[in-house]
Amino acid sequence: MAATYHRHHLEHSGHSITVVYDQRRRVAETWVDGKTVAVTPTAHGRITFMQGEIPTDPAGPFVIRLRPPSSRDDALLCVLEMEGMRYLMPVAHPPGYGVEQADKPPPARTPGEILARWRHWIRRAARKRQTR
């Protein structure tokens, strides 16, 4: 059975950034240090962009890119763009995840494989835009 709830987490510049994507409700949320900074509806099969700020002096703006899974067994791709850099956000499982399913680990995906897919998808989208 495919997951309908995805959670990605990254520590950056001493701040905790978490993205929660609810596939059933098609809503994505971004939390910084446990506080909600962005809530965005998502469209089926399209990239979702969320903007927010890290509470520093001066404030550090960032953009989150979410690419929904292309198939039921695929992983959600979540990328943080900040200060001209892109960071792949790793999956963060909620406490107690897999306790009942200890013999069935989730499908393995390496960050390199996910990043390569994402780059391929971005290039393909750019080519489609050029042909219009």
N, C-alpha and C positions, 0 to 999 in steps of 0.2 A: 504494500500500500504506500502511495506517495505521501510525502509530508505536505501539510497545508499551512504550516507555520514555520517560518525561517527566521533565524536570529544570527546576526553577525556582530562581532565585537572587536574593537581595536583600541589600544592605549596609545595616545599621541600627545606629545608635549605635556605630559602629566595630567591629561584629561581622558576620561572614559567616553568613547563614542560607540553607541549601540544602534543598530538598525534592526527593526522587527517588521517582517513582511507577513501579512495574513492573506494567504491565497484565496480563501473562501470569501472573505469580505472585500478583497482587492484593495487593501489599504496598507500603506507603508508608513512607519513612524521612525523618527530619528531622535535619540536621546543623547544628551551631553551631560555627563556627571549625574545621571539619573533623572534629569528633567527633560520633558518633551520640548523639542525646538522646531520640529516640522512633522506635519501629518499630511500625507498626499494620497489621493486616490490613484490607483494604477489601472492602466488599460491592458487588456489581454494581449500578450505577445509584443508589447512595446517597451522601450526603455523609459524608465521613470527617473526624473531628476529631482533631487531635494536639496534646498539650500539652507544653510544655517551658519551660526557663528560660535566659535569657542570663546568663553568668557575670559579673555586676557586683555591686557592693556598695551597696545590697541587690540580691538577685537579681531580674531582670526577667522575670516569667512572660509567656508568650505562648500563643496558640492558632492553629493552622493549620487552615484549612478547605479541603478538596479536594472538588471536584465533578467526577466523571468525565465524559468526553465522552458526549454523548447520541447521537452518530452516529460512524461510523468516520472521517469527515473533520473532525470538530469538535475543538476544543482543550480540554485539561484546564484547569479554573479553579482557581487556587490563591490564597488570600487569607490574609495575616498579620494577626492581631488582637493589638494590643499597646498598653497604656496608653490604652485607650478609643478607639483609632484603628484603621482598617482600611487595609491596604496591599495592592494588587494585585501579586502577585509575577510578574515577567516571566519568559518562557521563556529558559533558558540552554542553548544547544546545547553538546555536548561538543566538545573540540578535534578538528579534522579533519572536522566535520560539513559535509556538502555539497560536499566536495572532488570526489567522483565525480559528483555531481548539480549541478554549477554552473549548468547551464541550466534546472534545475527548482527554483525557490525554494519554500519551504513556503507554504501558503495564508496570505494576509495577514489578520490580525485586529487591529483597533485596540483599545487598552485601554478606550476608551469603549464600544465595541460589546460587549466581553466583560463589562464592569461592568453595562451595561444588561440583558444576558441574565441575569446573576447576580441582580440586583435583582428582575427579573420572576419568576425561579424561586423566590426566597425568599418573595415576596408570594403566589405561587400555593400554595406549601407551607403558609403561614400560614392561608390561606383554607380549605385542606383540613382543617387541624387544628381550625378553628373549627366546621366542619360535623359533626364527629364527636360 
